Amino acid sequence: MTQAGKLRALLKAEAMVIAPGAYDGLTAKLVAQAGFPAVYMTGAGTAASYGYPDFGLITMTEMVANAARIVRAVDIPVIADADTGYGNELNVVRTIQEHERAGTSGVHIEDQVSPKKCGHLDDKEIVPREEWLAKVRAAVATRRDPAFLVIARTDARAVAGFDEALARSNAALAAGADMVFFEATQTLEEVAAVPRLVRGPCLLNVVRGGKTPEVNLLEVQEMGYRMAIVPGLLMKSVIGVCDAALAELKRTHVHPVPTGDPTVRQAFNRFGANEWDELRTRFRDTALAKAAE
């Protein structure tokens, strides 16, 4: 079964899929080692890893290259941010082709104008409904693996209101999308209303400090959501940890003690050092090696 097929199976199970955000191979491995069933390649985190804000400054090829690194790092499905599809339907076709070649299990494509911005910032702009739906149709028609997940993300709530975002969501499902990403609901009542009013599977974007109020993910599952992504958790945690460690180093001139204080070997083992060490001698002819002694 492909990783996309595994993701489809997870979505049919009773438990909602929780996919924390990763922006590189290290954070992806940490997500997998923590026992989560899938990982979300965050676009904001990917932009941050290049030193940019989430303002649509990262290209399709850069985003796909990062997705490929994350896919290689873990043995769980990877869902990726595909922004606006990087142009019109032609660009969406190539975006889907490249993500499937990279091994991504699914992507979401949004209805913002390009260059986009983080869905939890102000002053977003959206394209006409039909322009976005054409991209959704292009994505669905392009995928080779029918299990590859096409997620339709609408940012219309902040621009044109809840009803327009709802209409776009259902139109995207009618156009062939597998799931709806209704971005930046603004109250708990709206959070609960989305899976009730959208005629298909829904994803919730959990962003602390953003437009959507905080909610327990068990409650989100009870509301009927099938997937929740937590894109900024690791990225923002790293900022805080790094700021504190650097400040202490600058103040004391002594190497700070990291959380857990792992040895060099213990740290490398988190990235597979033990498995790689086994390969150092596995393929040698031990009889010849002894005879040469």
C-alpha positions as CSV (number, residue, x, y, z in Angstrom):
1,M,0.0,0.0,0.0
2,T,1.3,3.5,-0.8
3,Q,1.6,6.1,1.9
4,A,-1.3,7.9,0.2
5,G,-3.3,4.7,0.6
6,K,-2.3,4.5,4.3
7,L,-3.6,8.0,4.8
8,R,-6.9,7.1,3.2
9,A,-7.2,4.2,5.6
10,L,-6.4,6.4,8.5
11,L,-9.1,8.8,7.5
12,K,-11.7,6.0,7.4
13,A,-10.8,4.9,11.0
14,E,-12.6,6.1,14.0
15,A,-9.9,8.4,15.4
16,M,-9.3,11.8,13.8
17,V,-5.9,12.1,12.1
18,I,-3.7,14.6,14.0
19,A,-0.7,15.7,11.9
20,P,1.7,18.1,13.6
21,G,3.7,20.4,11.4
22,A,7.3,19.7,10.4
23,Y,9.6,21.9,8.3
24,D,12.6,19.6,7.8
25,G,13.7,16.0,8.3
26,L,14.6,16.5,11.9
27,T,11.2,17.8,13.0
28,A,9.5,15.2,10.8
29,K,11.4,12.4,12.6
30,L,10.4,13.9,16.0
31,V,6.7,13.8,14.9
32,A,6.9,10.2,13.8
33,Q,8.9,9.1,16.9
34,A,6.2,10.8,19.1
35,G,3.7,8.3,17.6
36,F,1.6,10.6,15.4
37,P,0.1,8.8,12.3
38,A,1.0,11.5,9.8
39,V,3.1,14.6,9.4
40,Y,2.1,18.0,7.9
41,M,4.7,19.9,5.9
42,T,4.0,23.4,7.0
43,G,4.4,26.1,4.4
44,A,5.0,28.7,7.0
45,G,7.7,26.5,8.6
46,T,9.3,25.9,5.2
47,A,9.4,29.6,4.5
48,A,10.9,30.2,8.0
49,S,13.6,27.5,7.3
50,Y,14.7,29.7,4.3
51,G,14.6,32.8,6.5
52,Y,11.4,34.2,5.1
53,P,7.9,35.0,6.4
54,D,4.9,33.1,5.1
55,F,4.2,35.6,2.3
56,G,4.3,33.3,-0.7
57,L,8.0,33.9,-1.3
58,I,8.9,30.2,-1.6
59,T,8.6,28.6,-5.1
60,M,6.9,25.4,-6.0
61,T,10.2,23.6,-6.6
62,E,11.6,24.7,-3.2
63,M,8.4,23.5,-1.5
64,V,8.4,20.1,-3.3
65,A,12.1,19.7,-2.5
66,N,11.4,20.1,1.2
67,A,8.4,17.7,1.0
68,A,10.7,15.2,-0.6
69,R,13.3,15.5,2.2
70,I,10.5,15.0,4.8
71,V,9.1,12.0,2.9
72,R,12.5,10.4,2.9
73,A,12.9,11.0,6.6
74,V,9.8,9.2,7.9
75,D,7.7,6.1,7.2
76,I,4.3,7.8,7.7
77,P,2.2,9.8,5.3
78,V,3.2,13.4,4.5
79,I,0.5,16.1,3.7
80,A,2.0,19.2,2.2
81,D,1.0,22.8,1.8
82,A,0.8,23.6,-1.9
83,D,-0.2,27.3,-1.4
84,T,-2.2,28.6,-4.4
85,G,-0.8,26.0,-6.8
86,Y,1.7,28.6,-8.0
87,G,-0.2,30.0,-10.9
88,N,-3.2,28.8,-13.0
89,E,-4.4,25.3,-13.8
90,L,-1.2,24.6,-15.8
91,N,0.9,25.3,-12.8
92,V,-1.4,23.2,-10.6
93,V,-0.9,20.2,-13.0
94,R,2.9,20.4,-12.6
95,T,2.6,20.9,-8.8
96,I,0.6,17.7,-8.4
97,Q,3.0,15.8,-10.7
98,E,6.0,16.9,-8.7
99,H,4.4,16.1,-5.4
100,E,3.5,12.6,-6.4
101,R,7.0,12.1,-7.7
102,A,8.3,13.3,-4.3
103,G,6.1,10.8,-2.5
104,T,3.8,13.3,-0.8
105,S,0.4,11.7,0.2
106,G,-1.7,14.8,-0.4
107,V,-1.7,18.6,-0.7
108,H,-4.0,21.5,-0.1
109,I,-4.6,24.2,-2.6
110,E,-6.1,27.6,-1.5
111,D,-8.1,30.3,-3.1
112,Q,-5.9,33.3,-2.2
113,V,-4.4,35.5,-4.8
114,S,-0.7,35.1,-5.4
115,P,1.5,35.9,-3.6
116,K,-0.5,34.6,-0.6
117,K,0.0,35.1,3.1
118,C,-0.5,33.1,6.2
119,G,-4.2,32.4,6.7
120,H,-4.2,33.9,10.1
121,L,-3.0,37.3,9.1
122,D,-5.1,40.3,8.1
123,D,-5.8,41.8,4.7
124,K,-5.9,38.6,2.6
125,E,-7.3,38.6,-0.9
126,I,-9.1,35.7,-2.7
127,V,-9.5,34.8,-6.4
128,P,-13.0,34.4,-8.0
129,R,-14.7,31.1,-7.0
130,E,-14.6,29.6,-10.4
131,E,-10.9,30.3,-10.9
132,W,-10.1,28.3,-7.7
133,L,-12.5,25.5,-8.6
134,A,-10.7,25.1,-11.9
135,K,-7.5,24.5,-10.0
136,V,-9.2,21.9,-7.8
137,R,-10.5,20.1,-10.9
138,A,-7.0,20.2,-12.4
139,A,-5.5,18.7,-9.3
140,V,-8.0,15.9,-9.2
141,A,-7.6,15.1,-12.9
142,T,-3.8,15.1,-12.7
143,R,-3.1,12.7,-9.8
144,R,-2.1,9.2,-10.9
145,D,-2.6,7.5,-7.6
146,P,-6.4,7.8,-6.8
147,A,-5.5,7.7,-3.1
148,F,-3.5,10.9,-3.4
149,L,-5.5,13.4,-1.3
150,V,-6.6,16.7,-2.8
151,I,-7.6,19.1,-0.1
152,A,-9.4,22.3,-1.0
153,R,-8.5,25.2,1.2
154,T,-10.7,28.3,1.3
155,D,-9.6,31.6,2.9
156,A,-12.9,33.2,2.1
157,R,-14.1,33.5,5.7
158,A,-12.0,36.5,6.4
159,V,-12.6,38.2,3.1
160,A,-16.2,37.4,2.0
161,G,-17.8,35.9,5.1
162,F,-18.7,32.5,6.5
163,D,-21.5,31.8,3.9
164,E,-19.2,32.4,0.9
165,A,-16.6,30.2,2.5
166,L,-19.2,27.5,3.0
167,A,-20.5,27.8,-0.6
168,R,-16.9,27.5,-1.9
169,S,-16.3,24.5,0.3
170,N,-19.2,22.5,-1.0
171,A,-18.5,23.6,-4.6
172,A,-15.0,22.3,-4.2
173,L,-16.3,18.9,-3.0
174,A,-18.6,18.8,-6.0
175,A,-15.6,19.5,-8.2
176,G,-13.8,16.4,-6.9
177,A,-11.9,17.6,-3.8
178,D,-11.5,14.9,-1.1
179,M,-11.5,17.2,1.9
180,V,-12.2,20.8,2.8
181,F,-9.8,23.0,4.7
182,F,-12.0,25.9,6.0
183,E,-9.4,28.3,7.1
184,A,-9.6,30.7,10.1
185,T,-13.0,30.1,11.6
186,Q,-13.4,32.9,14.1
187,T,-15.6,31.5,16.9
188,L,-16.2,28.1,18.6
189,E,-19.6,28.2,17.1
190,E,-18.1,28.4,13.6
191,V,-15.6,25.7,14.3
192,A,-18.5,23.4,15.3
193,A,-20.7,24.5,12.3
194,V,-18.2,23.6,9.6
195,P,-18.3,19.8,9.7
196,R,-22.1,20.0,10.1
197,L,-22.6,22.2,7.1
198,V,-19.9,21.1,4.7
199,R,-20.9,18.0,2.7
200,G,-17.7,16.1,3.1
201,P,-14.6,15.5,5.2
202,C,-13.2,18.5,7.0
203,L,-9.7,19.6,8.2
204,L,-9.1,22.0,11.1
205,N,-6.0,24.2,11.2
206,V,-4.9,24.6,14.9
207,V,-3.0,27.8,15.2
208,R,-2.3,29.1,18.7
209,G,-2.5,32.9,18.6
210,G,-4.3,33.0,15.3
211,K,-7.9,33.7,14.3
212,T,-9.4,30.4,15.4
213,P,-10.1,30.0,19.2
214,E,-8.3,27.2,21.1
215,V,-10.2,24.0,21.3
216,N,-9.4,20.5,22.6
217,L,-8.7,18.1,19.8
218,L,-10.9,15.4,21.3
219,E,-13.7,17.9,21.1
220,V,-12.8,18.7,17.5
221,Q,-13.1,15.0,16.7
222,E,-16.5,14.9,18.4
223,M,-17.6,17.8,16.1
224,G,-16.9,15.6,13.1
225,Y,-13.5,16.7,11.8
226,R,-11.5,14.0,10.2
227,M,-8.1,15.7,10.3
228,A,-6.4,18.4,12.4
229,I,-3.0,19.9,11.5
230,V,-0.9,21.7,14.1
231,P,1.6,23.6,11.8
232,G,3.3,26.0,14.1
233,L,3.9,24.0,17.3
234,L,7.5,22.9,16.6
235,M,8.5,25.9,14.6
236,K,7.5,28.4,17.4
237,S,8.8,26.1,20.1
238,V,12.2,26.0,18.5
239,I,12.2,29.8,18.4
240,G,11.6,30.0,22.1
241,V,14.1,27.3,23.0
242,C,16.8,28.8,20.8
243,D,16.3,32.3,22.1
244,A,16.6,31.1,25.7
245,A,19.7,29.0,25.0
246,L,21.5,31.7,23.0
247,A,20.7,34.3,25.7
248,E,22.2,32.0,28.4
249,L,25.3,31.4,26.3
250,K,25.8,35.1,25.8
251,R,25.3,35.8,29.5
252,T,27.4,33.0,31.0
253,H,29.9,32.1,28.3
254,V,29.2,28.4,29.3
255,H,27.4,25.8,27.1
256,P,23.8,25.7,28.3
257,V,22.4,22.3,29.3
258,P,19.8,21.3,26.6
259,T,16.5,19.8,27.7
260,G,17.2,16.1,28.5
261,D,21.0,16.7,28.2
262,P,21.6,14.0,25.6
263,T,25.1,12.8,24.7
264,V,26.3,13.3,21.1
265,R,25.5,9.6,20.5
266,Q,22.1,9.8,22.0
267,A,21.2,12.8,19.8
268,F,22.5,11.1,16.6
269,N,20.5,7.9,17.5
270,R,17.3,10.0,17.1
271,F,18.2,10.3,13.4
272,G,19.1,6.6,12.8
273,A,22.7,6.4,13.8
274,N,22.3,2.9,15.2
275,E,20.7,1.6,12.0
276,W,23.4,3.2,9.8
277,D,26.2,1.8,11.9
278,E,24.8,-1.7,11.3
279,L,25.4,-1.2,7.6
280,R,29.1,-0.4,8.1
281,T,30.1,-4.1,8.2
282,R,27.0,-6.0,7.1
283,F,28.1,-6.5,3.5
284,R,31.7,-7.5,4.2
285,D,32.9,-11.0,3.6
286,T,33.9,-11.9,7.2
287,A,35.8,-15.1,6.1
288,L,38.0,-13.0,3.7
289,A,38.5,-10.4,6.4
290,K,39.7,-13.0,8.9
291,A,42.1,-14.6,6.3
292,A,43.6,-11.3,5.7
293,E,44.5,-10.8,9.3
